[in-house]
Amino acid sequence: MEKNKQRIYLILIFATFLDILLLFHVAFRPVSPTFRNWVYSFDIILCAVLWVEFIYSFLKSDNKKQYLIDNSISILGMLPINFVFLRALRLVKLIQLIKLFVLARDREKTVSIFLKNTYLDKIILVAIIFIFILTVSIRLIDPNINDINTSLWYTIVTVTSTGYGDVVPSSVYGRVIGVFGMIGGILVFATFTAVISSLYISKINKRNHDDLNSKIEDLTSEIERLNEKIDDLKKE
């Protein structure tokens, strides 16, 4: 049963990733009407399959209200609506499917505990959506950035605060988007760094805690042996 579930999630991950690439391609590249219609048909079929998976998981969930709250954004990402910003939420569903696939393989639930304690999956999701929205926005708004590859390059350079300066926006709105990219990138990557740092600190603390417990157990055993020797001496 678990193996079948893993295969289903893996197929859905591949299909969703392919769907995102195709939608991205037809949104910003000149394509034939036949190919565009084929992509939209594939998108509608995939959305129907994702809805089936969503309803099945909803019916199997113990807390249905919490399940709807946790998946509220991904619901929008499963709507086959021809609007580029709404379709960006398909990335939310992709991240969720990857998470479900990993959890299905994790029998000891260590990944589930890790994600619950660090919120790393949500941070990565926010970073992906943020980069996607900035990339599309700067491509549509600024006339100096006239292709999606340059837009993505500018966004990554801006968000990571690298600032090569080889691509710069020429319009006021483009520069405003750049400012949002700088501030948002600092916040997102600072949070990501804090999570990784806390993970290493917790590991060090756990190791120190385990060492301390081991020493306490050794001392306790030594005290018990000494007490036994003292009792034997008293009997003699």
N, C-alpha and C positions, 0 to 999 in steps of 0.2 A: 504493500500500500504506500509506504513512504517512498519507495523507488519510483512508483508511478507518479506520485505527487511531484517529485523532483524533476522528472522528465517533462511534465506538463508546465511547470514553472520555467524550465529552461527553454522550451519551445515558445512560450509567451514572451520571455525576455528577448529572444532573437527576433520574433515577429514585431514586437513593439519598437525595438531599436531600428529595425529596417523601416518601419512605418515613419518614424521620426526623421530618418535620413531622407526618405522619399518626399515627405511633406516639406522639409526644409529645401530640397532641391527644386520642387515645382513652385515654391513660393518666391525664389530669388533667381531662378534660371529660366531662360526661354525654352519651353518644351512644346511638343505637339499636343493638340487637343486630345488625341487618342491616348497618349501616355498620361496626360493629366487626369482624364476620366478613369483610366486604369488605376492610378494611385488613389483617387478618391474612393473608388469601389473597394479596393483593398483596405482602406482606412475604415470604411463603414463596416465591413466584415469583421475586422479586428475589434472594433468598438463593441460589436454584438457579442463576440467571444469574451471580451473583458467584462462585459456586463453579466454574462452567465457565470464567470468565475467569481465576480463580486457578490452576486445573489447567493451562490452556493456557500461562499465563506461567511456571508452574513447569517444565513440560516444555521450554520454549524457553530457560530460564535456563542459563547456563554453570556457575554454582556453585549447585547445588540445595540444599545444606546451608545456605549463607549466605542463600539466598532464603527458606527456612523460618524461619530465625532473624529476619530482617528483617520478616517478615510474621506472626510468631507472635501478636501482639495482634489484628491484623486478622482472623485466623482466628476468634477468639471473636466478633468483630463480625459475622460472616457466619452465625452460628447463629440460626435462627428460634425463639428461646426467649423465652417471655413473662415476662421479668424486666427491670425498668426499668434497673437498673445495668449488666446485661450488654448490653442493647440500646444503651446509651450508647456502647459500643465501635463501633457502626456509624459514629460520627463518625470513628474511626480509618480505616475503609475509605474514607470520603468524602475525607479529606485525602490518602490514598494515591492515589485516582483522580485528584484534581486535580493532584497532583504528576506522575503518569504522563502526563496530558494536556499539561501544560506541557513536560515533557521530550520528548514526541513532536513538539512544535512547534519545539523548540530544536535546530536542526541543528548549530550550532557548539558545543553542549554547555556553554555558559557558565553556564546555570542549574544544571546538574548539578554543576559545579565549585564554584559559589557555595554550594549547599546542603551539599555535602560539607565545605566549609571552615567554614561558620558554624553548621550544624545548625539553621537557622532553621525548617525545616519541622517538626522534632521539638519545638522550643520552642512554636510555635504550636499544635501538636497537644496538648501537655501543658496549655497554657492553656485550650483549649476543653474538654477532658475535665474539668479541674479545676473550671471554672465550672459545667459541666453537673452534676457530682456534688454540688457545694455547693448548687446551685439545687434539685435534687430532694430532697436531705437536709433542708434547712431547711424546705421545703414539707411534708414528711411528718412532721417531728418537732415543730416549734414551732407551738403553737395560735394565736399572734398573727399568723402569716403564713399566711393561709388561701386564697391563690390563687397560681397559677404566675407571673403577671405581677409581683406584689409580690415574690415570692421571687427572680425573676431580677433585679429592680431592686435589692433588698437585696444580692444576691451581687455584682453589678457595683460598687456603691458601696463595699462592703467590700473587695473584692479590689484595687480601684484606690486604696484609702486615702482616698477622698473624704470619707466620713463625714458625710452630710447630717443624719442623726439623725431623719429623718421616719419610718423603719421600723426597729424594734428588736425583737429576739427577747425573749420573756417567760420562757422556760424555761431551765433550766441547760444542757441539752444543746444548745439553740439557740445559747446564748452560746458554748459550747465550739466549735461549728461556726464561729461568727463569728471566734473566735480563730484557728482553722486557716485561715480565709479570709484574714485579715489577714497572717499569716506567709507563707502560700503565695503570696499576691499580691505581696508584697515580693520574694520569691525569684524568681518567674517574670518579673515586669516588670523587675527589676534585671538578670536574665540577658539579657532581650530588649534592654534599653538598652545593655548591654555589647557585644552582638553588633553593633548598629547603630554604636556608637562605634568598634569595631574595624574595621568596614567602611570608615568614613570615614578612619580613620587609615591603613589599608592603601592607600586610594586616594591620600592625600597623599604617603605614602612612595613609592608607585609613580611618581607624578608627579615627585617630587624625584629619584628614581633615574633616570627617563628624561631629565630635564633635565641631570643630572650626566653621563650617558653621552653626551648630545648635545654637551656642552661638551668632553668628553674626545676625542670624534671630531673636533671642530673643531680642537682643539689638535694632535691627531695629524696631521691634514691639513696644518696650518700648518707643523709641524716637517718634514714630508716635503717641502713646497715650499721651505723654507729649505735643507734638505739638497741638493735639486736645484740651487738657485742657487749654493750653495757649491761643488758639484762642477763646475758650469759655469765658475765663476771660477778654479778650480784648473786647468782645461783651458786657459784663456786664458793 
